[in-house]
Amino acid sequence: MPGKSTGRKPLPKSLKVLKGTFQKCREPKDVIEPMGKALDPEWIAKRSKYYWDYYEPMMVKLGILTDADQPAFGAFCDSIARLEAVNKILDKDGLILQGDRGPVKHPAFSIAKDCWANIKTFSTEFGMTPSSRSRISVPKPEAPNEFQEFLKNG
């Protein structure tokens, strides 16, 4: 099919390093690595900002989120906030409404479905699903050495 790509999407270097699969010899030489912490977006809604503030420190700590990822990560946070709003409507109105010709699915259900699809896509891209996370190994911090602590603290 024209326009369809085949095969897996290439992973960013930071995810390969976390997974332990990074090989310098296989990395393209002309890849531009984004730098810096992702700046808080001015354009996302107030509730979306809540999710940004919740997830952003985790992503930065893992080295996954940078300034170049702001639009995609903002869209992820926006999708979660929209899903939350749509679920409140569905909780209030129910999934089925009475239409002119009988019972019909609530229109907000389609919006919720789109939000879930966006969340799943962005979660996979950022290594936030169980399957994508299972491929990532983050080294555990070393236990403090008593002798080193003694030397440090005196």
CORNORVEN-V579762 format. One line per field, one symbol per residue. phi: phi as a letter, one per 20 degrees, with the letter a starting at -180 (. if undefined). A space follows every 50 residues. Layout:
phi: ???
This chain:
phi: .fneednfffefgffffffndfcgfefgfefeefcnfffffeeefgfffg ffffegffffgfmedcgfegfffffgffffffffffffffffenfddeef dpfcfffffffffffffffffffffemddgffffedcdffffffefffff ffen
